[in-house]
């Protein structure tokens, strides 16, 4: 018995060590800063640069390889390949280029192919500017200045061929960034599987909406809910915010950014968890769907046999069929009412919250009165509630 316990502990230690050994990467901001520095060095030094060192806000100095080198007395060009380490970053392997040309004075940054341009307010970059966030911009300018000869000026164009395609699979289109990726990074490094970084990347949607004057938003877990809300139920695109699994966090951010009313919208298997006080809805964190629905079915008079069927069901869609078969559709509205109540309670009543629950096909199953009230004020769900 003791041998077995010892082996289990050793396995846990090994798994822990493996987690500790995850490899960090470096951000698109670090890539751009390194490429820009190398390009300027080659423009004014007329010597090939194969590696370049840069400082990061994290206090770690990076020594990065430089590729695709070209230079003449009139211009220079090179790239640094994005390495996200063990993080499943969509930009991993992307080549971040810098092209340097002499200028009259100072340092000027321009966007090239694959780098986005900001089209909506509410972001840390002004409208009309390249989507290069403040921290990486400061990094780029610092590294350029460190190698720029006295009295000389330079114009550096940052580009990312293929970035315009990759950007379609990011939040950039929702944030009002068009034409490519953003150059990002607050530390210069990429932490593997950083949930915190992902959470905060979602907040920009709220800030953009508020900057556009919107104070009533619809929060939905993902792209399917976003598409349904806009195309089927008439919600203005800028008012739809993807929250992933982070219901509680995004409610708090809505309060912080000055939002007044929200509607939680999505599949009953996901949003229904909020009725049980679950504010991180990933199934590995909390998966009480069946238990929650079974409890509300019991309140509606479901027999022990029906409750047993619910608890033994393999999918939420099967549960929906069971409730419909036994005329227990009212369960969905009760779930919506309780989800709204728990959400209001979570943020101390600082937001008005309504809830709309749908099935896999996007058909509305249940909602509460606050969702109707918000919908009528905004024109959302007009065809459904008119």
ABEGO torsion letter per residue (X at the ends): XAAAAAAAAAAAAAAAAAAAABBBBBBAAAAAAAAAAAAAAAAAAGBBBABBBBBBAAGBBBBBBBBGBBBBAABBBBBBBBBAEABBBAABGBBBBBBBBBBABEBBBBBBBGBBBBABBGBABBBGBBBBBAAAAAAAAAAAAAABBBGBBBBBBBBBBGAAAAAAABAAAAAGBBGEBBBBEAAGBBBBGBAAAAAAAAAAAAAAAAAAGBABBBBBABAAAAAAAAAAAGBBAAABBBAEABAAAAAAAAAAAGBABBBBBEBAAAAAAAAAGBABABAAABBAAAAAAAAAAAAAGBBAAAAAAAAABABAAAAAAAAAAAGAAAAAAAAAAAAAAAAAAAAGGABBBBBBBBBAAGBBABBBAAAAAAAAAAGBGAAAAX
